[in-house]
Amino acid sequence: MKLSMMLPAKADRRWTLASQMGVRHVISKLAPELTGNPPPYEEQSLKVAQDEYARAGFELTGLEGDQFDMSRIKLGLRGRDEDIERYQQMLKVMGRCGVHLLCYNFMARIGWYRSASAIQGRGGAQVSGFKVQDADREGLTELGVIPSDRIWDNYRYFIEAVMPAAEEAGVRMALHPDDPPVPSLRGIGRIFHDRAGLDRALSLSDSPSHALTFCQATLTAMGENLEECINTWRERIAFIHVRDLRGTSEDFVETFPEDGDTDMPAVFRAYAKAGLNVPMRPDHAPAIEGDQVHNGPVAGMNVGYEAYGMVYTVGYIKGLLQGSDLQFT
């Protein structure tokens, strides 16, 4: 396994802590609003970030999230073909630069979402959570109701257009399930909220570049058997997110990695049995003593990526990897 961390493009204490913990692989989002540079479909932009990480002793192993505004693609709006061309160019640039993983999602208008971001957890740690009724009280977005069928049509159009470019570039596109995994959020359809939706996505192409991000807690919230999913999808899992929660897709709180509904040791043994050797990173850690705490809307890395919470989770992951006889770098 390639033990990785999501690190911002600008150096901060998380870079130092990652280095001290022996983490050498970085996953990054290089959108212009975070870097001040053009999106990574411009080769120089990707190389600048790659070189910055390399000087600190890190390898840029993958990109994650929307690297530029994907609204026209996800919503099927005029101009999406131009954006798809930019996406194809980004895949080519990634291949040339040796960055072979792209974790992406197809959550339209609203990305990963929580209805509360500062819930009291164990020992006063702060965690995020979701209640569907709280989201419903916010009402529809300015887009009104968008049915799931329309989102699905847009996804199929996107995959048919970009998958040949991904395969040619040697980039594995790892689809992240919808988070939270509910069929509709504030009126906008979500198509990857259950295993059937993910299987349907995989059926669109048997290319080795058409893969999944195995986000443990999202699948737990769906009520899925994680060990069974690992065995079924072993050839399609390109990336792993490690976190946990308690509850259901409509009502959950995030937890420390050993304090939720998932049998973590059993899941790691399943990774070993499946012979997986892919990038893995901690995801959405609690904010613990000494961390900065955000109390407000979730956006990007402002919740769940606090430094000391990540230190705790990386240590926990290392213990599970060693206990499962999984090799990691």
C-alpha positions as CSV (number, residue, x, y, z in Angstrom):
1,M,0.0,0.0,0.0
2,K,1.1,3.6,-0.6
3,L,0.3,5.3,2.6
4,S,-0.6,8.8,1.6
5,M,-2.0,12.1,3.0
6,M,-4.1,14.8,1.5
7,L,-1.8,17.8,1.8
8,P,-2.5,21.4,0.6
9,A,-0.6,22.8,-2.2
10,K,1.0,25.4,0.1
11,A,3.3,24.1,2.8
12,D,2.0,24.2,6.4
13,R,2.5,22.2,9.6
14,R,0.7,19.2,8.0
15,W,3.7,18.8,5.6
16,T,6.1,18.7,8.5
17,L,3.9,16.2,10.5
18,A,3.5,14.0,7.4
19,S,7.3,13.9,6.9
20,Q,7.8,13.1,10.6
21,M,5.3,10.3,10.4
22,G,7.2,8.8,7.5
23,V,4.4,9.5,4.9
24,R,6.0,10.0,1.5
25,H,3.0,9.9,-0.9
26,V,0.8,13.0,-1.4
27,I,-2.7,13.3,-2.8
28,S,-3.5,16.9,-3.7
29,K,-6.2,19.1,-5.1
30,L,-4.6,21.7,-7.5
31,A,-7.6,23.9,-8.3
32,P,-6.8,27.5,-9.0
33,E,-8.6,28.8,-5.9
34,L,-6.2,26.8,-3.8
35,T,-3.0,27.2,-5.6
36,G,-3.2,30.6,-7.3
37,N,-2.0,28.8,-10.4
38,P,-3.8,27.6,-13.6
39,P,-5.6,24.2,-13.4
40,P,-3.4,21.2,-13.9
41,Y,-4.5,20.7,-17.5
42,E,-1.6,23.2,-18.0
43,E,1.6,21.0,-17.7
44,Q,3.7,23.7,-16.1
45,S,1.1,24.1,-13.3
46,L,1.2,20.4,-12.4
47,K,5.0,20.4,-12.6
48,V,5.3,23.4,-10.2
49,A,3.2,21.5,-7.6
50,Q,5.1,18.2,-8.2
51,D,8.4,20.0,-7.7
52,E,7.3,21.7,-4.5
53,Y,6.3,18.4,-3.0
54,A,9.5,16.7,-4.2
55,R,11.7,19.3,-2.6
56,A,10.0,18.4,0.7
57,G,10.6,14.7,0.1
58,F,7.1,13.8,-1.1
59,E,5.9,12.0,-4.3
60,L,2.7,13.5,-5.8
61,T,0.9,10.2,-6.2
62,G,-2.6,11.4,-7.2
63,L,-5.0,14.2,-7.6
64,E,-8.4,14.3,-5.9
65,G,-11.5,16.4,-6.4
66,D,-12.6,18.9,-9.0
67,Q,-9.4,20.4,-10.4
68,F,-11.4,23.1,-12.1
69,D,-15.1,24.0,-12.3
70,M,-17.0,20.8,-13.4
71,S,-20.5,22.3,-13.2
72,R,-21.1,22.3,-16.9
73,I,-20.0,18.7,-17.2
74,K,-22.0,17.4,-14.2
75,L,-25.1,19.4,-15.1
76,G,-25.0,18.9,-18.8
77,L,-24.8,22.6,-19.6
78,R,-23.7,24.4,-22.7
79,G,-19.9,24.5,-22.8
80,R,-19.4,21.0,-21.3
81,D,-17.6,19.8,-24.4
82,E,-15.0,22.5,-24.0
83,D,-14.6,21.5,-20.4
84,I,-14.3,17.8,-21.3
85,E,-11.5,18.7,-23.7
86,R,-9.7,20.4,-20.8
87,Y,-10.3,17.3,-18.7
88,Q,-8.8,15.1,-21.5
89,Q,-5.8,17.4,-21.7
90,M,-5.4,17.1,-17.9
91,L,-5.3,13.4,-18.1
92,K,-2.6,13.6,-20.8
93,V,-0.6,16.0,-18.6
94,M,-0.9,13.7,-15.6
95,G,0.3,10.7,-17.7
96,R,3.4,12.7,-19.0
97,C,4.2,13.8,-15.4
98,G,3.8,10.3,-13.9
99,V,0.8,11.0,-11.8
100,H,-1.4,8.0,-12.4
101,L,-4.3,8.4,-10.0
102,L,-7.3,10.7,-10.2
103,C,-10.0,10.5,-7.5
104,Y,-13.1,12.2,-8.9
105,N,-16.8,12.4,-8.0
106,F,-20.0,13.2,-9.8
107,M,-21.8,15.1,-7.1
108,A,-23.5,18.0,-9.0
109,R,-23.8,21.5,-7.4
110,I,-23.2,20.1,-3.9
111,G,-20.0,18.2,-3.1
112,W,-19.4,16.3,0.1
113,Y,-21.8,17.7,2.6
114,R,-22.5,17.8,6.3
115,S,-25.3,19.4,8.2
116,A,-23.1,20.0,11.2
117,S,-19.4,20.4,11.5
118,A,-18.6,20.8,15.2
119,I,-20.4,17.9,17.0
120,Q,-18.9,17.0,20.4
121,G,-17.3,13.6,20.1
122,R,-15.2,11.5,22.4
123,G,-13.3,13.5,25.1
124,G,-14.5,16.7,23.6
125,A,-13.1,16.1,20.1
126,Q,-15.2,17.7,17.4
127,V,-16.6,15.7,14.5
128,S,-19.0,16.3,11.6
129,G,-22.3,14.7,11.0
130,F,-25.4,14.6,8.8
131,K,-29.1,14.5,9.3
132,V,-31.2,14.4,6.2
133,Q,-34.0,16.4,7.8
134,D,-31.6,19.3,8.5
135,A,-30.6,19.3,4.8
136,D,-34.3,19.2,3.8
137,R,-34.9,22.3,6.0
138,E,-32.4,24.2,3.8
139,G,-34.7,23.8,0.9
140,L,-33.9,23.5,-2.8
141,T,-30.9,25.2,-4.3
142,E,-31.2,27.9,-7.0
143,L,-31.2,25.0,-9.6
144,G,-34.5,23.6,-8.3
145,V,-35.2,19.9,-8.8
146,I,-32.7,17.9,-11.0
147,P,-33.7,14.3,-11.5
148,S,-31.2,11.5,-11.1
149,D,-31.8,10.3,-14.7
150,R,-30.4,13.6,-16.0
151,I,-27.3,13.3,-13.8
152,W,-26.8,9.7,-15.0
153,D,-27.0,10.8,-18.7
154,N,-24.4,13.4,-18.0
155,Y,-22.1,10.9,-16.3
156,R,-22.4,8.4,-19.1
157,Y,-21.6,11.2,-21.6
158,F,-18.6,12.2,-19.6
159,I,-17.2,8.7,-19.2
160,E,-17.6,7.8,-22.8
161,A,-15.6,11.0,-23.7
162,V,-12.8,10.8,-21.2
163,M,-12.1,7.1,-20.6
164,P,-10.1,6.6,-23.8
165,A,-7.9,9.5,-22.9
166,A,-7.4,8.1,-19.3
167,E,-6.4,4.7,-20.6
168,E,-4.0,6.2,-23.2
169,A,-2.4,8.3,-20.4
170,G,-2.2,5.4,-18.0
171,V,-4.3,7.2,-15.4
172,R,-6.7,5.3,-13.2
173,M,-9.9,7.4,-12.7
174,A,-11.2,6.3,-9.3
175,L,-14.9,7.2,-8.8
176,H,-15.8,8.3,-5.3
177,P,-19.3,7.5,-4.1
178,D,-21.7,10.2,-3.1
179,D,-21.2,11.6,0.4
180,P,-23.6,11.5,2.1
181,P,-25.0,8.5,0.2
182,V,-28.6,9.7,-0.2
183,P,-30.6,9.6,-3.5
184,S,-31.3,13.3,-3.5
185,L,-29.8,16.3,-1.7
186,R,-31.7,19.6,-1.7
187,G,-33.5,18.5,-4.8
188,I,-30.5,17.4,-6.8
189,G,-30.3,13.8,-7.8
190,R,-27.3,11.7,-6.5
191,I,-26.6,8.6,-8.6
192,F,-23.8,6.9,-6.6
193,H,-25.5,6.5,-3.2
194,D,-25.7,2.7,-3.3
195,R,-23.8,-0.3,-4.5
196,A,-26.2,-0.7,-7.5
197,G,-25.2,2.7,-8.7
198,L,-21.5,2.0,-8.4
199,D,-21.9,-1.3,-10.2
200,R,-23.9,0.5,-13.0
201,A,-21.0,3.0,-13.3
202,L,-18.5,0.2,-13.6
203,S,-20.6,-1.5,-16.3
204,L,-20.0,1.4,-18.7
205,S,-16.4,0.4,-19.4
206,D,-14.1,-2.5,-18.6
207,S,-11.0,-0.3,-19.1
208,P,-8.4,-0.7,-16.4
209,S,-8.6,3.1,-16.0
210,H,-12.3,2.9,-15.0
211,A,-12.0,2.3,-11.2
212,L,-13.3,3.1,-7.8
213,T,-12.3,5.0,-4.7
214,F,-13.1,2.6,-1.8
215,C,-14.4,5.1,0.7
216,Q,-15.0,2.8,3.7
217,A,-17.3,5.0,5.8
218,T,-19.5,6.0,2.8
219,L,-20.1,2.3,2.1
220,T,-20.7,1.6,5.8
221,A,-23.3,4.3,5.8
222,M,-24.9,2.6,2.8
223,G,-25.2,-0.6,5.0
224,E,-22.9,-2.6,2.7
225,N,-20.7,-5.5,3.8
226,L,-17.2,-4.0,3.2
227,E,-15.4,-7.4,3.0
228,E,-17.8,-8.6,0.4
229,C,-17.4,-5.4,-1.6
230,I,-13.6,-5.7,-1.5
231,N,-13.7,-9.2,-2.8
232,T,-16.2,-8.3,-5.6
233,W,-14.4,-5.1,-6.7
234,R,-10.8,-6.2,-6.0
235,E,-9.8,-5.5,-9.6
236,R,-11.5,-2.1,-9.7
237,I,-10.3,-0.6,-6.4
238,A,-7.6,2.0,-7.2
239,F,-7.7,4.1,-4.0
240,I,-8.8,3.7,-0.4
241,H,-10.2,6.3,2.1
242,V,-9.9,5.2,5.7
243,R,-12.4,6.7,8.2
244,D,-15.4,5.6,10.2
245,L,-18.9,6.7,11.4
246,R,-21.9,5.6,13.4
247,G,-25.3,5.6,12.0
248,T,-27.0,5.4,8.6
249,S,-26.9,7.3,5.3
250,E,-29.7,9.6,6.6
251,D,-28.3,10.2,10.1
252,F,-24.7,9.7,11.1
253,V,-21.8,11.2,13.0
254,E,-18.1,10.7,12.1
255,T,-15.9,9.1,14.6
256,F,-12.3,8.1,15.5
257,P,-11.3,5.2,13.2
258,E,-11.7,2.6,15.9
259,D,-14.9,4.0,17.4
260,G,-17.5,3.5,14.6
261,D,-19.6,0.8,13.0
262,T,-16.8,-0.7,10.8
263,D,-14.7,-3.7,11.9
264,M,-11.5,-2.1,10.8
265,P,-9.1,-5.1,11.4
266,A,-11.4,-7.3,9.4
267,V,-11.5,-4.8,6.5
268,F,-7.7,-4.6,6.5
269,R,-7.4,-8.3,6.5
270,A,-9.8,-8.3,3.5
271,Y,-7.4,-5.9,1.7
272,A,-4.6,-8.2,2.3
273,K,-6.5,-11.3,1.1
274,A,-7.6,-9.4,-2.0
275,G,-3.9,-8.6,-2.8
276,L,-4.5,-4.9,-3.0
277,N,-1.6,-2.6,-3.4
278,V,-3.0,0.9,-4.0
279,P,-2.7,4.4,-2.5
280,M,-4.5,4.7,0.8
281,R,-5.1,7.8,2.9
282,P,-6.8,8.9,6.2
283,D,-10.0,10.7,5.6
284,H,-12.1,13.1,7.8
285,A,-10.4,12.8,11.1
286,P,-11.8,14.3,14.3
287,A,-10.4,17.7,15.5
288,I,-8.6,17.0,18.7
289,E,-6.9,19.1,21.3
290,G,-4.6,21.6,19.6
291,D,-6.4,21.5,16.2
292,Q,-8.1,24.5,14.7
293,V,-11.9,24.0,14.8
294,H,-14.3,25.1,12.1
295,N,-17.9,25.6,12.9
296,G,-19.8,26.3,9.7
297,P,-20.4,25.0,6.2
298,V,-18.2,22.2,4.9
299,A,-16.0,23.1,1.9
300,G,-13.0,21.2,0.7
301,M,-10.5,20.7,3.5
302,N,-11.9,23.1,6.1
303,V,-13.4,20.2,8.1
304,G,-11.9,16.7,8.8
305,Y,-8.3,17.5,7.8
306,E,-7.0,19.0,11.0
307,A,-3.3,18.2,11.7
308,Y,-3.4,16.3,14.9
309,G,-6.5,14.3,14.1
310,M,-4.7,13.1,11.0
311,V,-1.6,12.2,13.1
312,Y,-3.8,9.9,15.2
313,T,-5.4,8.3,12.2
314,V,-2.1,7.7,10.3
315,G,-0.7,5.9,13.4
316,Y,-3.8,3.8,13.6
317,I,-3.6,2.9,9.9
318,K,0.1,1.9,10.3
319,G,-0.8,-0.4,13.1
320,L,-3.5,-2.1,11.0
321,L,-1.2,-2.4,8.0
322,Q,1.5,-4.1,10.1
323,G,-1.1,-6.3,11.9
324,S,-2.5,-7.4,8.5
325,D,0.9,-8.1,7.1
326,L,0.3,-5.5,4.4
327,Q,3.5,-4.0,3.0
328,F,3.4,-0.2,2.7
329,T,5.6,2.6,1.5
